[in-house]
Amino acid sequence: MMDAPLTLPSLLERASSLFPRREVVSRRSDRSIHRYTYADLHRRALALAEALQRAGLAPGDRVATLMWNDFAHLEAYFGIPLAGGVLHTLNLRLAPAQLGWIADDASDRFLIVDETLLPLLEKWRGQSRLERVFVVRIQHGAGAPPPPAGYECYEAFIAEATGAFQPPAPAETDACGLCYTSGTEGNPKGVLYTHRSSVLHSLALALPDILDISMRDTVLPVVPMFHVNAWGIPYSCVMTGAKLVLPGRHLDAASLLELFEAERVTMAAGVPSIWLGLLQALDSEPTRWKLPRMRMIVGGSAAPESLVRGFDRHNQEVIHAWGMTETSPVGALSRIKPGMDELPEDERYRYRSKQGLPPPLVNVRIMDENGPVPHDGKAFGELQARGPWVARAYFGASQDPERFTPDGWLRTGDIATIDLEGYVHIVDRTKDLIKSGGEWVSSCEVENAIMSHPAVLEACVVAVPNEEWGERPLALIVFRDGKQASADELKAHIAPRFPKWWLPDGFVAVQEIPKTSVGKFSKSTLREQFAGWKPTS
């Protein structure tokens, strides 16, 4: 058989050849809509690649991006690897000092930045070794003011291309992308992706039992392109010829619902906090938007069963997924197997709320201190994974050999069960489990149960110190607009599901729950904030 390399340029060439008029739609920072085609994307990505090589980019050099989800960021996704470089997406929600540390650790040479993010860049640029910075501007060309001193115009930079550029032929084992974790456990850790791992991941995403992305789809990734390559969705869309809709910086419920309706979106992906806001908007004004039937992929943290049920009321399908930066990121996805449609409704919802089945080529196992844990849906241990798009080591100064087992598995840090059908169910993160009286309490299980109460918008359960029991659970609650519930009501609502000692000692109403840079609950912040909390009675 032929040994044809698996590389990202081949995906773009296919889209340009077979789907030249398929649209890429972007909402820009000024809310205007930008439209162009896959043929335009190919032409401009080649121009970017040529301009980067003319600027001295060498094979393997890192080019950073500090950008929203838009067409220019998509050009970087392909143009940088076309030039032989490595796309390094910077998470704009990290602290400036972390961004500076990451850019320095990655040895980024060039940066492409959205003009709205220049104030953020100014806070950390001095920590980096950036040689040139190219600014993507809404207004450019004749009559537009020049970019600030020390910056160059992105459009002028790619306009230098001659159009006769012949991109180098990368090996499939060459690096093409670099993402860092969110840094919730010390310094962020770098994960370096290859062309091969990215193409295989893209193929897996498109499978019918995974995201089922096809040329008939219109896909809107709400998940940021600066976080794990928007879960790899842009690559799969280009590969299959699906229409791409990119929301830019406008991620409020009304803006997203307008795009869903106007562009007839068939699939979208985001974290639970995004979907909770959308569900609240739909519940408040159920007749305002005329939405198509969509597949709503939710990941990043556990989705409460109430979210799945809520979107079912609006004829929308929520599909639960799990992954992490180290797994490119998709490592499991929950779809109901044939025959399970006959299960009782509550049991079907429990399966849909699990993290799901691993995709082909990815293996998972559960391990505790004694070795493998049985797949009975009850015994839990650390979830470990391996596969062709799973990291085997970290990049740069962020090495952490303890995260990888001697026999070649990634230690995810998630505590999980696997049932007889093979469905992964994450119980908690190792650092978020609550140990009360020597027994474990799953914060995720309790908070998802609380969020099934009709008055609750968000709930986060954290450990607080306790002299008698070591730790006890405390629930922080954000109520829906105009809704309230007493602590006794909330406790009674969840009591039938759990042992008595799992029930929180308190239910504290808060205005908002702090989030990490990737939209997860920042439990470390809450543990610190409520470390001195004591029950009032």
N, C-alpha and C positions, 0 to 999 in steps of 0.2 A: 504493500500500500504506500501511497505517497506520504511524505512527511511534510505536510503543509503547516507552517507555523500558525499558532493561534495568537493573533495580534489585534489590537484595537483599530488600527487603520483599515483593516479589512471590513470592519463593521460599518465605518463611515463610507467607504467606497461602495458598499452594497446599497446603502440608503440613497446615496447620490445617483447611482445608476438605475435602481429599480423604483425608487420613490422620490424623484427629483422635485415634485410639486407638493409633497406632503409638508404640512405647516409646522413651524415652531412659533408658538405665540408667547410673548412675554409681556407682563405688566411692569412698566418702568417705575422709577421712584416718584415721578410726577403723576402717576396713575395712568399715563397714556399707554396705549397698546401697540406693541411692536410685533410685526408679522414678517416672517420670511420662510424660506423653504429649505429642505435638506440639501438641495443643490447650492443654495447660498451658504449654508453652514459649511459644506465641503470646501467651497472656494475660499471662504474667509479663514477657516482653520488652516488651510494650506498657506495662506498669506501670513498668518501668525507664525507658523512653523518656519517659513523662510525668513521672516524678520528676526526671529530668535536666533537662528543660525548665523545670520549676518551680524548679529550683536555679539557673537562669540560663544553661544551656548554649545557646550561639549556634551557628548553622550553621558547620560546619568546625572547631569546637573539638575538641581531642583529649581523650579519656578513656582513661586507661591501665588495664591489667589486670596483676596480678602473681598468677597463679593456675595451678593444675594443670588437667588435662583433666577437667572435670566439668560438671554441668548449669548452674551459675551462670555459668561461663565461656561456655557456649553462649548463655545469655541475653544476655550482653554482646555476643557476636558479632552479634546482631540488634537488641537494644534500643538500642545506641549509634547505629548508622546510622539506626534508626527515628526517633530524636530529631533527626536531622540532623547528628550528630557523627561523629567519626572514631575507630574502635577502634584503640588503640595497645597491642599486646601486648608486654610487657616480658619479656625472656629471663632467667628467674630464675637461670640458671647462669652468667651473666656476673658479673664482679667488681663489688662495690658501687660503686666509683668510676665504672665504665663505666655502670652503671644510672643513677646520678645525672646523669652527663653526657648520657645519652640522654633522660631525662625533661625535663631543662632544654632541650636542643636542640629537642625536640618541643613545648615549651611546654604540657605536660600540665596541665590544670586540675583534674581529678578522678582518683581512683584507686580501683579495686575490687581488694581484696586478700584472699587466703585467710588465715585467722587463723594457720595454721602458718608463714606467711612474714613475720609481723610483725617477728621479730628481724632478718631480712635488710633489710626496709624501714627499720628504725631506723638502719641503717648509712649510708644515703644520702639519706634524706628531706630533710635540711638543704640538700642541693645543688639541690633542685627548687623549683618554684613552685606546688606542689600546694595547692589551696584547701580541699578536703574529701577525706577518705579513708573508704571504706565497707568494712567487714570482713564477709566471708562466714564464718559460724560454724557449727559442727556443732550446738551447742545455742543456741537463741534463744527469745525469747518469755517468758512468765510463768515466774518462778523462775530464769531464767538470769542469771548475773552480767552487768553492763554491759560493753561493750568498754572497753579502756584509755582513759585521758584523751587527748583529741585525735583520737579515732576515733569513727565512727558505725556502727551496725548496718545491714548491707545489707538485711536483711528488713524492718526498721522503715522504711528509706528507701523501698523500693518499695511498702510498705503505705500510703504517703501518697497513692498514685494513686487517682483517682476512678472509673476504668473508663470514662470518657466521652471519653477522649483520642482526637483525630483526628490521626494523624501527618502531618507535612508530606510533600509529594510531591517527592522529590529528583530532580534531573536525573541522567541516567545518567553524565554526566561529572563529577559531584560526587565528592569523595574519600569513601571509606568505611572505609579501613583503612591502617594504617601499621606496617611492620615494619622493624627494623634488622638489618643483617648481624651476624655473630658477632664482628667486629672482630679477625680474625686478621691483617689487614694495616693497622694503624693504627686510628684511631677507627672505630667502627661507622658504617655508612652507611644512611641512611633511604630506604626505598622506599614511595611513597605510591600505594595502589591506588584505582581508581575503581569505582563500582557496575558500570559496563559491563565493565571488565576482569575483575572478579571473577565476574560472571554468565557471561561467555563462557568463562572458565577452568573454571567449574563444569560447564557443558554439555560441554566437551571431556573432562573427567575421566570423565563418565558414558558416553562412547561405548564400544561393545563392544570396540574394539581398543585402548582405553586402560585405564581401571580397571574398566569394565563395571559401574558401580554402578546398581542398579535397586531397585524397591520390594520385591523378593524377598530382598534382601540384609540381612545383619546385619553391621555394619562396626565394627571397633574400631581407631581411630587411636592407635597407641602413640606415634607422632611427636607431640611436644608442641604443644598449641594456642598456646603462646607462641612458636613458631618457624614462620614463613611460614604462619600460619593452619592449622597441622596439614596442610600441603600442599593446602589448599583442600577437604579431604575433608568436614568438617562441612557446608559449604555444599552440596556435591553430594548428601550424604545427605538433608538437609532438602528439597532440590529434588525428589528422586526418591521420597521417602517411605521410604527405607531405615531400618531400626532402627539406632540408634546406641548403642554401648557405650563408655563413657568410663572409663579405668582409674585416674584420679586419680594419686596419687603413688606407687602400688605397682607398680613396673615390673620386679620380680624375675621370674625365669622361672616359678616355681611360681604366683605370683599371676596372671600373664597366662594361663598354661595353664588354670588353674581357670576364668577368665572365658571363654576360648575354648570350653571344654567345656560349662559351665553355660548359656551364652547362645546356643550353637550358631552361633558366629561364622563367616561365610563369607568375609570379607576383612579383613585387617589390614595396617598399614603402619608401618614403622620403619626405623631405621638398622642397618647390618650388625652392630654390637656387640650390639644387642638380639637379633637372630636367631641369632647365634653362641651366646649364652647359652641360648636356647631349644633349639637343636639339641643342645647338650651335655646338657641336662636330658632330652630325649627319648631320646638315645642311652643315657643312664645308666639310665633307667627306661622302657623302650619300651612297657610294658603299663599304666602307671599312669593315663594320660589317654586317654579315648575322644574323640578330636577329630573334628569334621566335616572334610570336604575344604575347604581354604581357599586363597584367593589371597593370598600373602604378598608385599606390595610392599616392595622394599628400595631405599633411596636414601640420599642424604647423602654417601656415598663409595662407591667401587667395591666390589662384592660379589665375593668370590672364587668361582671355579667350584666349589670344594669345598663351598661353602654351598648352591649350587643342587642339586648332586648329593646332598648330605646330606638335604635335605628331601624330595627325590624318594623316598628310601628309606622315608620315613614317609608317603608318598602325599599330600604337600603341594606346592603349586606356588609356586615363587619367581619373581617377575616383577621384573626389574631396571629401575629408572627413574633419570632424571637431571634435575636442576633446580637452581635457586638462588633466593635471595630476590628477585633482580631479574627472575626469570621466573615468579613467582607461585605455585608454583615449577616446575610440570611442563614440561620442554622436550624430553624424549624418553623413550620407553618401549620395552622390548624384548619383542616377541612374534614368534613364528615365522610367517613368511609361508606362504600356501598353497603346497604343493609341497616345502617345506623338510623336512617330516616324513620324506622319503625320503633325506635326507642321512645320512651316517655319524653315529653317536651322538656321537663326540667333536666333530664339526663343529657339530652342533646345540647342544651345551653351550657352545661358543665363542660362538655367536650369542646364546644366552640370557644369557651373562655380559657382553655388550656393553651400552652404555647405550641403544641402540635407535634407533627411528625417531621423528622429530618428529611431534607431533600435527597435525591439520589447523589451518591458519592460522598456524603457526609455521614460519619458514624458518631454516635453518642453513647455514653455510658454513665452510670452513677457509682461513685466510689465513696467509701468512708474509711476510717482509720484501719479497718480490718480487711479492706479489699472491695470487690464488686458487691453491689447491693441488688437484691432481687427486683425484677420488674413486675411488682405486684400493685403498684399505685399507692402503696402505703409507706414502705420503707424509703427513707430519703437519705441523700448524701450529696456530695458535690458533683455537679454536672461537668463532664469532660467531653471534648470534641476533637475530631481530627478529620481532615479531608483536603482536597486540592486547592481550596481557597481559605484554609485556616492557617494562621500564622504559626511558625515554628520557633520564632525568636523576635525580639524587639529591635528597633533601629536605633543607632546612635548611642547616646549616653543613658538611655532609658532601659538598659538591660535588666531583666528580672527572671533569672533562670528558674526560680521556684514556681513560676506560672506554667512551666512545661515539665511533664513527667519524663522519667528516664526512658519509658517505652514510646514516647513521641505523641502524647496527647496534650491538648491545651486545657489547663485548669481554669474554668470560667469564673469561679467565685460565686456562682449561683447554686443554691441548695434546691434540689428538685426531686421529684419522683418520676418514674416511667411506669405506665400501667401495662396490662397484658396485651393491649392493642398497639403498644408502642408510642403512645402519646406522652410527650414531655409536659410536666406541670411544675413550674418553678414556684417553690414555696417561699423563698426569700433570698436576699443576698446574705453571704456569710456574716458581713458586718452589720446587717440590719435585724438578724434574728434576736429575739428577746429571751434571755434565760431567767426564768422565774422559779425559784425554789428547786433548781436543778433540772427543770423541764423546759423544753423549747416552745416558744410561742411564735407563730408566723405573723409578722406585721402585715404582709401582703394579703393573707387570707382574711384577717380581721378588717382591714381598711376596705377591701372590696365588698365585704358583707355590709359594712356601714353605708357605702355608697349606693347600695340598693334601696335605701330609705328614700322616699320621694322628696323629702325636704333637703337632702344633702347633695351638694354639687361636687365637692371634693372632700376626701378624708385621708389623713396621714397618721399612721400609728408608729410611735417611737418608744424606745426604752427610757425610763427615768430611774435613777438610783433608789433603792429601797433597803432599809436596814434589815428588815426581816427576811425578804425574799431575794435580795440581790438586785433584781430589776423587776419593774412592773410596766405594763403597757399603758401609754397615755395617747388618747386620740385627739387630734387637732382637726376641727371641722370648719369647712366653708359652706354656708347654707345658700340655697338658691334664693334669688331675689324674691322678697316678700314671704319667705318660708322660715319656719323655726321648728325646733323639736327639743324637748328636754333631755337631759342625760338619762333619766329613767326610761323615756320612750326609746331612745337609741339603744340602750342596753337590752331592753325587752325585745327589740326588733332582731338583734343578732343572737340573743341567748340560746335559742333552740339549735343553733348550728355548731356551738363550741362547748368544750368543757368550761366550767365556771371560772377556772383560774386563767383562761384565755381572755376573759372580758376586761376591757380597760378599766383602770381605777378612776379615770376622769375623761370627760368629753368637753374640750375647751373650744369655744367658737373663736375663730380668727378671721381677719379680713381677707387674707390670702396665704397660700402655702408657698414658701420660697422654692424656686426651681433651679436645677443645675443648668449648665450651658446647653444641654441637649433636651431640656424639657422634663426631666425626671424630678420627683420630689427630692429636695435637698435635706435628707434626714440628718446629716451631720450638723447642719445649721440648727435644726430644731432640737436635737439632743443637747447641744450647747446652750440654746436659749432657755430650755425648760429643765435644765439639770437640777435646779433647786425646787422644782414643783412638788408640792405636798397636797394630798387630799384635804378638803376643807372639813370633812367630818370623819 
